[in-house]
Amino acid sequence: FPSTSSPTIPFSTPTLGSSSPLSTPSISTSPSSVSTTPSEVTTSGTTPTKSFTTTSGTTSIPFTNPGESWWPCNCTMAVCVENNTVQLFPVICEPPPKPTCANGLAPVPVLDDDQCCWHWECDCYCTGWGDPHYMTFDGLYYSYQGNCTYVLVEEINKTVDNFGVYIDNYHCDARDVVSCPRTLIVRHETQEVRIATVKPNTLQVEVTVNKQTVALPYKKFGVSIYESGINRVVEIPELKMNVSYNGLSFSIRMPYSLFGNNTQGQCGTCNNNTADDCRLPNGNIAENCETMADHWQVIFQQSSGCHAVVNPDRFYAACVFDSCALPSLDLECSSLQIYAAICADQNVCIDWRSHTNGVCSYECPKHKEYRACGPSKEITCKSSQQNETAVKQVEGCFCPNGTMLYDSGVDVCVNTCGCVGLDMIPREFGERFTADCQDCICLEGGSGIICEPHKCPSQNKRSCNGNGFYEVNEVNPEDSCCPIVTCKCNTSLCTTEPPKCTLGFEVYSHIPSDQCCPVYECVFVDKCQNCFCTNEVNISTQLNVISCEHVPCDTYCEPGYERQSVKGECCGKCVQTKCIIHASHSSNLILSPGEFVKDPYDNCTIYSCTSLHNQLISSTSEITCPAFNAEKSGWCDTCISLNMAFLHIIPNFSQSSISNFTLSYVHWLLAQSNVAFLHLNRYSIEANSLEHSCSCCREAKTSTREVELKCPSGRSIQHKYVYVESCSCQDTHCNIPQSSEYPEYQTVSFLLFGEVLETRCCSYGSTVIQ
């Protein structure tokens, strides 16, 4: 290749058969062009490439020596050969053989580093259950009845900051030495997740993060916690791992690509080989995993800086015992504390509490700060300045840097030495202040603070001699030492009794603005009037005149109702006095008692209103007409009743012509037609006038009957009425005024049974409903 710049090479498109060797494309360069002879290429894990096509164009080739290679594109390797020739090798992947995982799980496919081919891997999967039983990452089973907190998995070579999974077991059966899981702990960088069993041997658990209870789902700082069925799952996506726990069992799954051959703890080493699963913390392999599990107790880091001065073995043994026997009391802190105190006495400072992840933390008052090593006798404003290097170091709470303790008996940190009074507030020299209702000043020398009683300004006292008033001392918001004297009202202290008023008057009371007790007076009372006291004064009584107005009333009543006076009410009430009938076509009729009226849209319907025992009763009567047949008469069709005899007397008949037409004949004819009523007008030649005859259907036999009537108000009354048992026709002589029109006509009117006809019968001018 030229040494001045990278050549630009156009690639040609080679054509390869499925069994032909890989052809090296001819490459033309400037200033010269070189072609090469195709050659067969085979690589490990690949097959001869099939023919392929590349897009025409140019590409830059880096400076390389013969035999060097690079990847110009995905899954294609370029190799520099001699004579400025580049060979391209597309990677063709052969499916790798499927392995058998020692833990019994199915292997998972994982991409190679070149992101072209893939291979099989066995995930790291560890689980524990029961009292308890363990299955290591590689599938080795063992049981261990520990009573402490143990390492399940940590990295051998640390690649993740503060990473590990731990289990806290306890002896859950007093009759037998068996263990149960109590808490699963997952640490990752700045977070510590604890899934604790709420009730022994149940699925009730509680989740905390850095000792704070959290609600699920929870996601923060690369850690995700959620519920999955009966399990609580802690997932770390960055590490492609998840840990599940339900109070009775746990499981840990991690990818082999990130943790293969780099795990240790009670879950063993993840490498698909059970031979090294019982690995000890020092790297040796124990004879069995029950022995190995004992060595993975969680202990705090020991301070090796003091080991040469104080032997830690006895304190370490005591710490392990306390932690396992009484894990919930944090008694292991006492072993570490006494060891650190002995080291401090030997002038070796150990800041051990910062290494306990908050288990052995110590809280100081807000005005002080914790120090693992501080002076045994703190310098104060009252003590002489000492050489701090001659003072032994102790653990405790001390004043922050830049401040000092005021005095050994006064726990106050001050910036400058002045005065501190009973209120424990530091004061500077010359500062004036009020404390305990005394005016004080801070002076240098002597007793320091000089006080005298606080002087209150004079105030105008109100007289509380009025009836019902009493004195009260209230806190002055501007000066709490000088209360304000005020007068308060208590009506229970009033002595004035209300007067007894005459008939028609009632006691009226009111409290004037400058008084405590009420003032009484008798006022005229009318519930139907609104009365008020005016400014006008009655000359004779010297009392204010009372003005009254009638209570405003609503005078409107619905149709059919009238407003009537009611005892005890000012405005009365609307009382129904007429019947309200809902007629056809949505029309309403208002009828007075005893009134009859026809429907405005139907002459065959009659409405009536009756008052019975102060109860309005409305009734509706309908006239039903018989059917009619059409019959031809002249030029027009007429309707003839099916059950009615029709008589039509032609005018100007001679006397002989109607001799056969007698009243008895008409009665017979009507009887045949079931007619109930007959009205006959017959012209008489002799009398030269009309003869009138009426025959009515009347009751022949009656009886008195009694019924119970239900009223709208809910009460019932007994009512007697006349019941018609049988009827008969009786002749009646009527005097009906003659008509001057058409004297030659003779007319007959009659009524079928069941019909209603308005007619004049017997006494002229009376209306009868038959």
C-alpha positions in Angstrom: 0.0 0.0 0.0 1.2 3.5 -0.6 2.4 5.2 2.5 0.9 8.6 1.8 -2.8 7.9 2.1 -5.4 5.1 2.3 -6.4 3.9 -1.1 -9.9 3.9 -2.3 -10.9 0.5 -3.7 -14.0 -0.2 -5.7 -15.3 -3.7 -4.9 -16.5 -6.0 -7.7 -19.3 -8.5 -7.2 -18.0 -12.1 -7.1 -20.2 -15.1 -7.9 -19.8 -18.3 -5.9 -21.5 -21.6 -6.1 -22.6 -23.4 -3.0 -19.6 -25.8 -3.2 -17.1 -23.5 -5.0 -14.2 -21.9 -3.1 -14.5 -18.3 -1.9 -13.4 -16.0 -4.7 -11.3 -12.9 -3.9 -12.7 -10.0 -5.7 -10.5 -8.1 -8.1 -9.4 -4.8 -6.5 -8.4 -1.8 -8.6 -6.3 0.8 -7.0 -4.9 4.1 -8.2 -2.3 4.3 -9.7 -2.4 0.6 -10.6 -5.0 -2.2 -10.6 -4.3 -5.7 -9.2 -6.5 -8.8 -9.6 -6.1 -12.0 -7.6 -6.9 -15.6 -8.2 -9.9 -17.0 -6.1 -9.0 -19.4 -3.3 -11.0 -21.6 -1.0 -11.3 -20.3 2.6 -12.4 -22.4 5.7 -12.6 -21.1 9.3 -13.3 -22.8 12.6 -17.0 -23.0 13.1 -17.8 -21.8 9.6 -18.8 -23.4 6.3 -17.7 -22.3 2.7 -19.6 -19.2 1.9 -22.3 -19.1 -0.7 -22.3 -16.5 -3.5 -23.0 -13.0 -2.3 -23.4 -9.5 -3.8 -22.0 -6.3 -2.5 -23.2 -2.8 -3.4 -20.9 -1.0 -5.9 -19.0 1.8 -4.3 -15.7 2.6 -2.6 -14.4 2.0 0.9 -11.4 3.1 2.8 -8.9 0.4 3.7 -6.6 1.1 6.7 -2.9 0.6 6.5 -2.3 -3.1 7.2 0.4 -5.6 6.8 -0.2 -8.9 5.0 -2.0 -11.3 7.3 -3.7 -8.6 9.4 -7.5 -8.5 9.5 -10.4 -6.1 10.4 -14.2 -6.1 10.3 -15.5 -3.7 7.6 -19.1 -4.6 8.4 -21.1 -6.9 10.6 -20.2 -10.6 10.4 -17.7 -10.0 7.5 -13.9 -10.2 8.1 -11.4 -8.6 5.7 -7.9 -10.1 5.5 -5.0 -8.3 3.9 -3.0 -10.6 1.6 0.1 -9.8 -0.4 0.1 -7.7 -3.6 -2.4 -5.1 -2.2 -5.2 -7.7 -2.2 -8.0 -7.9 0.4 -10.0 -11.1 1.0 -13.5 -10.9 2.5 -14.7 -13.7 4.8 -18.4 -13.7 5.6 -18.9 -15.6 8.9 -21.3 -18.5 8.5 -22.4 -19.9 11.9 -22.9 -23.6 12.6 -25.3 -24.4 15.4 -23.1 -25.5 18.4 -23.9 -28.8 20.2 -26.3 -28.4 23.1 -24.6 -29.1 26.4 -26.1 -30.7 29.6 -26.3 -28.4 32.6 -25.2 -29.8 35.9 -28.1 -28.0 37.7 -30.7 -29.7 35.5 -31.8 -26.6 33.8 -32.0 -26.1 30.0 -29.0 -24.2 28.6 -29.6 -20.7 27.1 -28.3 -19.4 23.8 -25.8 -16.4 24.1 -24.3 -14.3 21.4 -20.5 -14.4 20.9 -18.4 -11.4 21.4 -18.4 -10.8 17.6 -22.2 -10.6 17.8 -22.4 -13.0 14.8 -22.5 -16.5 16.2 -23.8 -17.8 19.4 -23.1 -20.5 21.9 -24.8 -22.3 24.8 -24.4 -21.4 28.5 -25.7 -22.8 31.7 -27.2 -20.0 33.9 -26.1 -19.8 37.6 -29.2 -21.0 39.5 -29.2 -21.5 43.3 -32.2 -22.2 45.5 -33.0 -22.9 49.2 -36.2 -24.1 51.0 -37.4 -25.9 54.0 -35.4 -26.1 57.2 -33.2 -25.4 55.1 -32.1 -27.4 52.1 -29.8 -25.9 49.5 -29.1 -26.5 45.8 -25.9 -24.8 44.6 -25.4 -23.1 41.3 -24.1 -26.3 39.8 -27.0 -28.5 41.3 -25.2 -29.9 44.4 -27.8 -30.6 47.2 -27.1 -30.3 50.9 -28.8 -29.4 54.2 -27.5 -27.0 56.8 -29.1 -26.0 60.1 -27.3 -22.7 60.7 -28.5 -20.0 63.2 -27.0 -16.8 61.8 -26.6 -14.6 58.8 -24.7 -16.2 55.9 -23.3 -15.3 52.5 -25.2 -16.9 49.7 -23.2 -15.4 46.9 -20.5 -12.8 46.6 -17.9 -12.2 43.8 -14.5 -13.8 44.2 -12.9 -11.0 42.2 -14.9 -7.8 42.9 -16.3 -6.2 39.7 -19.5 -4.8 41.2 -19.4 -2.3 44.1 -21.0 -3.6 47.3 -22.6 -6.7 45.7 -23.9 -9.8 47.5 -26.9 -11.9 48.5 -27.3 -13.0 52.1 -29.7 -15.2 54.2 -30.6 -14.8 57.9 -31.6 -18.1 59.4 -32.8 -18.9 62.9 -33.7 -22.0 64.9 -37.5 -22.2 64.4 -38.3 -25.3 66.4 -37.4 -25.6 70.1 -37.9 -29.4 70.1 -35.4 -30.0 67.3 -32.4 -28.1 65.9 -33.8 -27.0 62.6 -33.4 -23.7 60.9 -35.9 -21.5 58.9 -35.2 -18.4 56.8 -36.0 -15.1 58.4 -34.7 -12.4 56.1 -33.2 -12.3 52.6 -30.7 -9.5 52.0 -29.6 -8.1 48.6 -26.9 -5.5 48.4 -26.0 -3.5 45.3 -23.9 -0.4 45.4 -25.7 2.2 47.6 -28.9 0.1 48.3 -29.6 -2.7 50.7 -32.9 -4.6 50.1 -34.3 -6.7 53.0 -37.3 -9.0 52.5 -38.2 -10.1 56.0 -40.8 -12.8 57.1 -43.5 -11.1 59.1 -44.9 -14.3 60.6 -42.8 -17.5 60.9 -43.5 -20.2 58.4 -45.9 -18.0 56.3 -45.8 -16.2 53.0 -46.3 -12.8 54.7 -43.2 -10.7 54.1 -42.2 -7.0 54.4 -39.8 -5.2 52.0 -37.4 -2.4 53.2 -34.8 -0.5 51.3 -32.0 1.0 53.4 -34.2 0.3 56.5 -37.2 2.2 55.1 -40.4 0.3 54.3 -41.3 0.7 50.6 -44.4 0.0 48.5 -44.2 -2.3 45.5 -43.5 -2.0 42.7 -40.3 -0.1 43.5 -37.6 1.1 41.1 -34.5 3.2 42.0 -30.8 3.4 41.3 -30.7 0.3 39.1 -32.7 -2.0 41.5 -36.3 -3.1 40.7 -38.6 -4.8 43.3 -42.0 -6.2 42.4 -44.5 -9.0 43.2 -44.7 -12.1 41.1 -47.4 -14.5 42.3 -46.5 -15.4 45.9 -42.9 -14.2 45.5 -41.2 -10.8 46.0 -38.6 -10.4 43.3 -35.4 -8.2 43.4 -34.1 -7.6 39.9 -30.9 -5.8 38.8 -31.2 -5.3 35.0 -27.6 -4.2 34.6 -26.4 -7.6 36.0 -29.2 -9.6 34.3 -30.0 -11.2 37.6 -33.0 -11.6 39.8 -33.6 -12.9 43.4 -37.0 -14.1 44.6 -38.2 -14.8 48.1 -41.6 -15.7 49.7 -40.8 -16.3 53.3 -40.3 -20.1 52.9 -37.9 -20.4 50.0 -35.5 -18.4 47.8 -34.0 -18.6 44.4 -31.1 -16.7 42.7 -30.5 -16.6 38.9 -27.5 -15.0 37.4 -26.0 -15.1 33.9 -22.9 -17.3 33.4 -21.4 -14.7 31.0 -21.1 -12.2 33.9 -20.6 -14.5 36.9 -19.1 -17.7 35.6 -16.2 -19.0 37.8 -16.5 -15.8 39.9 -18.9 -16.7 42.7 -18.4 -17.9 46.3 -20.6 -18.5 49.3 -23.2 -21.1 50.3 -24.4 -21.2 46.7 -21.0 -22.4 45.5 -18.9 -21.6 42.4 -20.9 -21.3 39.1 -18.9 -23.3 36.5 -21.1 -26.3 35.7 -18.9 -28.5 37.9 -20.0 -29.6 41.4 -16.4 -30.6 42.4 -15.6 -27.1 43.7 -19.0 -26.0 45.0 -17.9 -26.4 48.6 -15.4 -23.6 48.4 -14.1 -21.9 51.6 -13.4 -18.2 51.9 -9.7 -18.9 51.7 -10.1 -20.7 48.3 -9.7 -24.2 49.6 -12.4 -26.9 49.0 -14.1 -28.4 52.1 -14.9 -32.1 52.3 -18.6 -31.3 52.3 -20.8 -28.3 51.9 -22.3 -28.6 55.5 -18.7 -27.8 56.8 -18.3 -25.1 54.1 -21.6 -23.4 55.1 -20.3 -22.7 58.6 -17.4 -20.5 57.3 -19.7 -18.1 55.4 -21.1 -16.3 58.4 -21.5 -12.6 57.9 -19.1 -10.7 60.2 -18.1 -7.1 60.4 -14.7 -6.1 59.1 -12.1 -6.2 61.8 -9.7 -3.3 62.2 -6.3 -4.8 61.6 -4.6 -1.6 62.7 -5.2 -2.6 66.4 -4.5 -6.3 66.1 -0.9 -5.9 67.0 -1.9 -4.0 70.2 -5.1 -5.9 71.2 -5.9 -9.5 70.3 -9.4 -9.6 68.7 -10.0 -13.3 68.9 -12.0 -13.3 72.2 -14.1 -10.3 71.0 -14.7 -11.9 67.6 -16.0 -15.1 69.2 -18.3 -13.1 71.5 -19.6 -11.1 68.5 -20.4 -14.3 66.6 -22.2 -15.8 69.5 -24.3 -12.7 70.2 -25.2 -12.3 66.5 -26.3 -15.9 66.1 -28.0 -16.5 69.5 -29.9 -13.1 69.7 -29.9 -11.7 66.2 -32.7 -9.2 66.7 -31.0 -7.4 69.6 -27.9 -6.2 67.8 -25.8 -7.4 70.8 -22.8 -7.9 68.5 -22.3 -4.1 68.6 -21.2 -4.3 72.3 -18.3 -6.7 71.4 -17.1 -4.3 68.7 -17.6 -1.3 71.0 -15.5 -2.6 73.9 -12.8 -3.7 71.5 -12.6 -0.3 69.9 -12.6 1.3 73.4 -9.6 -0.8 74.5 -7.9 0.2 71.2 -8.6 3.9 71.8 -7.1 3.5 75.3 -4.0 2.3 73.6 -4.1 5.4 71.4 -5.3 3.4 68.4 -8.5 5.0 66.9 -11.0 2.7 65.1 -13.9 4.3 63.3 -15.8 1.0 63.4 -19.4 2.1 63.4 -19.2 3.4 59.8 -18.5 -0.2 58.7 -21.7 -1.7 60.2 -24.1 -0.5 57.5 -26.1 1.4 60.1 -26.6 -1.6 62.4 -24.5 -0.1 65.2 -25.0 3.6 64.4 -25.1 6.1 67.2 -27.3 9.2 67.3 -26.0 12.4 68.9 -28.0 15.5 69.9 -28.7 18.0 67.1 -26.1 20.5 68.5 -23.3 17.9 68.6 -21.6 15.5 66.2 -20.4 11.9 66.6 -16.6 11.2 66.7 -15.0 7.8 67.0 -12.1 9.4 68.7 -12.4 12.6 70.8 -10.8 14.1 73.9 -11.8 12.3 77.1 -12.1 15.8 78.8 -13.5 18.4 76.4 -12.1 22.0 76.5 -14.7 24.5 77.8 -14.9 28.3 78.3 -14.5 27.8 82.0 -11.5 25.4 81.9 -7.9 26.3 81.2 -6.5 25.6 77.7 -4.9 22.2 77.7 -2.6 20.4 75.4 -4.9 18.1 73.4 -2.2 15.6 72.6 -1.9 14.7 76.2 -5.6 13.7 76.4 -6.7 10.2 75.7 -9.2 9.5 72.9 -12.7 8.3 73.6 -15.8 7.7 71.5 -18.7 10.1 72.0 -20.6 13.3 71.0 -18.6 16.5 70.8 -19.2 20.1 69.8 -18.7 20.8 66.1 -15.4 22.2 64.9 -15.2 25.9 65.4 -17.3 25.7 68.7 -16.5 24.7 72.2 -18.5 23.5 75.2 -19.5 26.4 77.5 -18.9 24.5 80.7 -18.7 20.9 81.9 -22.1 21.2 83.6 -23.7 23.2 80.8 -24.2 21.2 77.6 -24.2 24.2 75.2 -21.8 24.7 72.3 -20.8 28.3 71.8 -19.0 30.2 69.1 -17.6 32.8 71.6 -17.4 32.6 75.3 -20.0 34.9 76.8 -22.9 34.0 79.1 -25.4 31.1 79.3 -28.4 31.5 81.5 -31.2 29.2 82.7 -32.8 29.3 79.2 -29.6 27.6 77.9 -29.2 30.2 75.1 -25.6 31.6 74.7 -25.3 35.4 75.0 -22.4 37.7 74.1 -20.9 40.1 76.6 -23.0 43.3 76.8 -26.1 41.7 75.4 -29.4 42.6 77.1 -32.3 40.1 77.1 -35.4 39.2 79.0 -35.6 35.8 80.6 -38.2 34.4 83.1 -39.8 37.9 83.2 -36.6 39.5 84.3 -34.5 42.1 82.4 -31.0 40.8 82.3 -27.6 41.8 80.9 -24.5 39.6 80.2 -21.4 41.1 81.8 -17.8 39.8 81.7 -16.5 38.8 85.1 -18.5 38.2 88.3 -21.5 36.0 88.0 -21.8 36.9 84.4 -25.6 37.6 84.2 -27.3 40.3 86.3 -31.1 40.5 86.3 -33.9 42.6 87.8 -37.7 42.2 87.7 -39.3 43.1 84.4 -41.2 46.5 84.5 -44.6 46.5 82.8 -46.1 49.7 81.3 -49.2 51.1 83.0 -52.5 50.4 81.3 -56.0 51.8 81.5 -58.0 49.3 83.5 -61.6 48.9 82.6 -64.2 48.7 85.4 -65.7 45.2 85.6 -68.4 46.3 88.1 -71.3 45.8 85.6 -73.7 43.0 86.2 -72.3 39.7 84.8 -68.7 41.0 84.2 -65.5 39.6 85.7 -61.8 40.3 85.3 -59.5 38.1 83.1 -55.7 38.4 82.6 -54.8 37.7 79.0 -51.4 37.1 77.5 -49.9 40.1 75.8 -48.6 39.0 72.4 -46.1 41.9 72.5 -44.9 41.2 76.0 -45.7 37.9 77.6 -44.5 39.1 81.0 -47.1 41.9 81.2 -50.6 40.5 80.9 -53.6 42.5 79.7 -56.5 42.9 82.1 -59.9 42.6 80.3 -63.5 42.2 81.3 -65.3 39.0 80.3 -69.1 38.4 80.3 -70.7 35.4 82.0 -74.5 35.5 81.7 -74.8 32.9 84.5 -73.8 35.7 86.9 -76.7 37.9 85.9 -79.3 38.5 88.6 -82.2 40.2 86.6 -85.2 37.9 86.3 -87.5 38.0 83.3 -91.0 39.7 84.0 -94.4 37.9 83.9 -96.3 39.4 81.0 -100.1 39.8 80.7 -102.2 37.8 78.2 -101.3 38.7 74.6 -97.8 39.7 75.5 -94.6 37.7 75.6 -91.2 38.4 77.1 -88.7 39.9 74.6 -85.0 40.1 75.6 -82.0 41.7 74.1 -78.4 42.5 75.2 -77.2 46.1 74.6 -73.7 46.4 73.1 -72.1 47.7 76.3 -73.8 45.3 78.8 -73.5 41.7 79.7 -77.0 40.8 81.0 -80.1 40.8 78.9 -82.8 43.5 79.2 -86.4 42.2 79.2 -89.7 43.8 78.1 -93.2 42.6 77.4 -94.3 42.9 73.8 -97.6 42.2 72.0 -97.4 38.9 70.2 -99.3 38.0 67.0 -97.9 35.1 65.1 -99.5 36.4 62.0 -97.6 39.7 62.3 -94.0 40.7 62.1 -93.3 43.3 64.8 -90.3 45.4 65.3 -89.3 48.2 67.7 -89.2 51.7 66.1 -87.4 54.8 67.2 -90.7 56.5 67.9 -91.5 57.0 71.6 -95.0 56.7 73.1 -95.6 60.0 75.0 -97.7 58.4 77.7 -95.6 55.3 78.4 -92.2 56.7 77.3 -91.6 53.4 75.6 -90.6 52.9 72.0 -93.6 52.2 69.7 -93.8 48.7 68.3 -94.8 48.5 64.6 -96.4 45.3 63.2 -97.1 44.1 59.7 -99.1 41.1 58.6 -97.0 38.1 57.5 -97.0 38.1 53.7 -99.2 35.2 52.3 -99.4 33.5 49.0 -103.0 33.9 47.9 -102.9 31.7 44.8 -104.8 28.4 44.7 -105.0 25.8 41.9 -108.3 25.8 39.9 -111.0 24.0 41.9 -109.5 25.1 45.2 -110.3 28.1 47.4 -108.3 29.6 50.2 -110.0 29.2 53.6 -109.1 30.2 57.1 -107.5 27.5 59.3 -107.2 27.8 63.0 -103.5 28.2 64.0 -102.3 29.3 60.6 -101.9 32.9 59.4 -102.5 32.5 55.7 -105.0 29.6 55.7 -104.7 26.9 53.1 -106.1 26.0 49.8 -109.2 23.7 50.1 -110.8 21.8 47.2 -114.4 23.1 46.7 -115.2 21.7 43.2 -114.6 18.6 41.3 -111.7 18.5 38.9 -112.5 16.2 36.0 -109.9 15.3 33.3 -112.0 15.1 30.1 -111.0 13.9 26.7 -108.5 15.8 24.5 -106.5 16.7 27.7 -109.2 19.2 28.8 -110.1 19.8 32.4 -113.6 20.5 33.7 -114.4 22.3 36.9 -117.8 21.3 38.3 -119.6 22.5 41.4 -121.4 19.9 43.5 -124.8 19.0 41.8 -123.6 20.1 38.4 -123.9 18.0 35.2 -122.1 18.8 32.0 -121.5 17.0 28.7 -118.1 16.4 27.3 -117.2 19.3 25.0 -116.0 16.8 22.4 -118.4 13.9 23.0 -122.2 14.5 23.5 -122.5 10.8 24.6 -120.4 11.4 27.8 -121.8 13.2 30.8 -119.8 14.3 33.8 -121.3 15.1 37.2 -120.1 16.3 40.7 -121.6 15.3 44.0 -120.8 16.2 47.6 -121.3 13.5 50.1 -120.4 14.1 53.8 -118.0 16.9 52.8 -116.4 14.6 50.3 -116.4 15.5 46.6 -117.3 12.7 44.2 -117.1 13.0 40.5 -118.8 10.5 38.1 -118.7 9.9 34.3 -121.7 8.5 32.4 -121.5 7.2 28.9 -124.4 6.6 26.5 -124.0 3.5 24.4 -125.9 3.5 21.1 -127.1 0.4 19.3 -125.7 -0.7 15.9 -127.4 0.6 12.7 -127.8 -0.9 9.3 -127.8 1.2 6.1 -130.9 1.1 4.0 -131.7 2.7 0.6 -134.3 5.4 0.8 -134.9 7.5 -2.3 -131.7 9.1 -3.4 -129.9 8.8 0.0 -128.8 6.0 2.4 -130.4 6.1 5.9 -129.5 4.2 9.1 -132.2 2.1 10.6 -131.9 0.8 14.2 -131.8 -3.0 14.5 -134.0 -3.2 17.6 -136.3 -0.1 17.1 -139.7 0.2 15.6 -139.9 3.3 13.4 -143.2 5.0 12.8 -143.6 7.8 10.3 -147.2 9.2 9.9 -147.7 10.9 6.6 -149.5 14.3 7.0 -153.1 15.1 5.8 -154.4 11.5 6.4 -158.2 11.2 6.5 -159.7 9.8 9.7 -160.6 6.5 8.1 -157.1 6.0 6.9 -155.6 5.7 10.4 -158.4 3.9 12.1 -156.2 0.8 12.4 -153.4 2.7 14.0 -154.3 2.7 17.7 -152.2 3.4 20.8 -152.6 -0.2 21.9 -151.1 -1.3 18.6 -148.2 1.0 19.2 -147.7 -0.4 22.7 -147.7 -3.9 21.3 -145.2 -2.9 18.6 -142.9 -1.4 21.2 -143.2 -4.4 23.5 -142.0 -6.5 20.6 -139.0 -4.2 20.2 -138.1 -4.2 24.0 -138.8 -0.4 24.3 -138.7 1.1 27.7 -140.3 4.5 27.1 -143.0 5.8 24.8 -144.0 9.4 24.0 -147.0 9.6 21.6 -148.4 12.8 20.0 -151.6 12.1 17.9 -153.7 14.6 16.0 -157.4 14.5 16.7 -159.8 15.8 13.9 -162.7 16.1 16.4 -160.7 18.1 18.9 -158.7 19.8 16.2 -155.7 19.4 18.5 -152.9 16.9 19.4 -153.6 14.2 22.0 -150.6 13.3 24.2 -149.9 10.0 25.9 -146.8 9.0 27.9 -145.8 5.5 29.1 -142.8 5.2 31.4 -140.8 2.2 32.7 -140.9 2.5 36.5 -139.8 0.4 39.5 -142.3 -2.2 40.4 -140.4 -3.7 43.4 -137.6 -2.1 45.5 -135.5 -2.9 48.6 -133.1 -0.9 50.9 -129.5 -2.0 51.0 -126.4 -0.8 52.9 -122.8 -0.6 51.6 -119.5 0.6 53.0 -117.9 3.6 51.2 -114.1 4.1 51.3 -113.1 7.8 51.4 -109.8 9.3 49.9 -108.8 10.3 53.4 -108.7 6.6 54.4 -111.8 6.5 56.6 -115.0 4.6 55.7 -118.8 5.4 56.1 -121.9 3.3 55.9 -124.4 4.4 53.1 -128.0 3.2 52.4 -129.6 3.2 49.0 -132.7 2.0 47.2 -132.2 -1.1 45.0 -134.7 -1.7 42.1 -135.5 -5.4 42.0 -138.1 -5.2 39.1 -139.6 -2.7 36.6 -142.9 -2.3 34.6 -144.5 0.1 32.1 -147.2 2.4 33.5 -149.3 4.8 31.6 -149.1 8.4 32.6 -151.3 11.3 31.4 -149.2 14.3 30.5 -150.2 17.8 29.7 -147.6 19.0 27.1 -148.1 22.4 25.4 -149.3 22.0 21.8 -147.2 23.0 18.9 -148.7 25.2 16.3 -146.4 23.8 13.7 -147.3 20.8 11.7 -150.6 19.8 13.4 -151.0 17.2 10.8 -148.0 15.1 12.1 -148.3 12.3 14.6 -145.0 11.5 16.3 -143.9 8.6 18.5 -140.7 8.7 20.7 -139.4 5.5 22.4 -136.3 4.2 24.1 -134.6 0.8 24.1 -133.6 -0.9 27.4 -130.1 0.1 28.4 -130.2 3.5 26.6 -130.3 6.9 28.2 -132.7 9.5 26.7 -133.5 13.0 27.9 -137.3 13.5 27.5 -140.2 15.3 29.1 -142.5 13.0 31.0 -145.5 13.7 33.2 -144.8 17.2 34.6 -143.7 19.7 32.0 -140.4 21.3 32.6 -138.7 18.6 34.7 -135.8 16.6 33.3 -135.7 12.9 33.9 -132.8 10.6 33.1 -134.3 7.3 32.0 
